[in-house]
Amino acid sequence: MSKSVAIVYWTGTGNTEEMAHALESGVVAAGAEARVVPVADFSAEDVSIYDALAFGCPAMGAEELESDEFEPVWEACRDALGDKPVALFGSYGWGTGEWMETWQADAEGTGVNVVSTVIANEAPDDDAVAELEAAARSLVEA
């Protein structure tokens, strides 16, 4: 039985959604099943269905997670993740990517098994897509 990976995301401009689909392609290429899910359609109860998960959110405001839809679901899921491998990804249009460093530190500080993080400046370029493919392999092989 192949591994199953949930790719949960919120997008404002479509860049993070594009990253989610690139991650999906990488998961499938690595031999696992992938399900791309908008964050509004995911809950902590869904975590147990998957062997690995990826969460994607762009930088918002002063380099922070989107607070109305994404952050409440992330916080509810965070405690249910156990030792499952998790990748964090997202895009930004300004700043330095500080939101990802903060998000990763928060996740790891609460015991999340973060195996990869990927950020893209605006739409994912070839380098970001290659990083997403590597992240997908990390999720499948962990």
N, C-alpha and C positions, 0 to 999 in steps of 0.2 A: 504494500500500500504506500502510495507516495505521500509526501508531506503536503499539508495544506497551509497556505499563507494568506492572511487577510491584509489588504493594503487599504488603510483607512485614511481619508484625506478631507481637508477643507481647502477650497480655492476661491480666490477673489477675482483673478484675471485669467485663469486657465493654466498658468505656468505650473502650479503644484499638481493639478490634474494631469498635465502632460508628463510630469515626473512619475506620477503614480502608474501611468500606463507603460512607461519605459521600465519601471521596476517589475510590473506584471510580466512583460516580455522576458526579462531576465530570469524571473522565477520559473516560468514555463521552460525556458531554454535549459535551466539547471535541473529539470526533471520533476518539478513539483506542480501542484495545482495552486492557482492564484485567484483571488476574488477581490476586485477593486470595489470599495464601498464608500460612498459619500458619508461623512461623519454623522449626518442627520439620520442615517439608516443603520447605525451601529450602536451597541450598548455593551456594558461590562458583562452582561449575561452571554454575549456572543464570543467572548475571549476563549472560553473553554472548547469551542469547536475547532480551533486552529492550533497548529503546531508552532507557528511563528507568526509574528505580526510586524507590520510597518505602519507608522503614523506620519502623516505629512501635513504640514501647516506652514504657510508663508509668514514672514515677519510682518507684524502689524505695528502701527503707532511708533512708539519708541523702542522698536525691536522687541516685541513680545508676541506671545501666541494670541490668536484670534479668541476673544473672551466670551462671546455670546454663544456660539455653537461648538467650537472645537474644544476649548479648554475644559468645560464641564464633562464632556465625554472622555477626554484624555485622563482627567483626574479620577473619574469613576473606574476606568479601565486599568489605570496604573497599579492599583492595589490588587487587581485580579490576575496580573501577568505572571506572577511566580517567577520561575527561572526560564520561561520561554524566551527564545532569541527575539530581539526587537531592533528594528532599524528606524531611525528618525530622519525625515527629509523635508525639504521645503525650499522656497525661493524668496528672494528679497530684491528690492529695487534701490535701496539706499543703505547706508551703514556698512558694517563690516562682517555681519553674520553673528553678532553677539547673541541674538536670540537663540541660536542653535546651541551655543556654548552653555548658556543659562539653562536651556531645556535639557540638554544632555546631563549636566551636573545635577539638576533636580531629579531626573529620572534615576540616575545611578545612585544618588543619595537616598532614594527610597527603595533601592534594591532591584531596580529594573536591569535586566541583562541586555544592555545596549551593545550590539555587535557591529553597528555601523551608523554613521551620520553622513548625509549628503546635502549640500546646499548648492543652489544655482542662482547666479545673478540674472534676474528676469527669466526668460525661457531657457530651458536646459540646452546647453551646447553639447558638442561631441564629448568633451571631457566629463561633463556632468552625467551624460548617458552612460559612459564607460564606468563611472563611479557607481551609478545605480545598478548596472549589471554586476559589478563586484559585490555590492550590498546584497543583491538577490542571492548570489552564490553563498554569501555568509549566512543568510537566513536559512537556506536549504541545507547547508552542510553542518550547521551548528547542532 
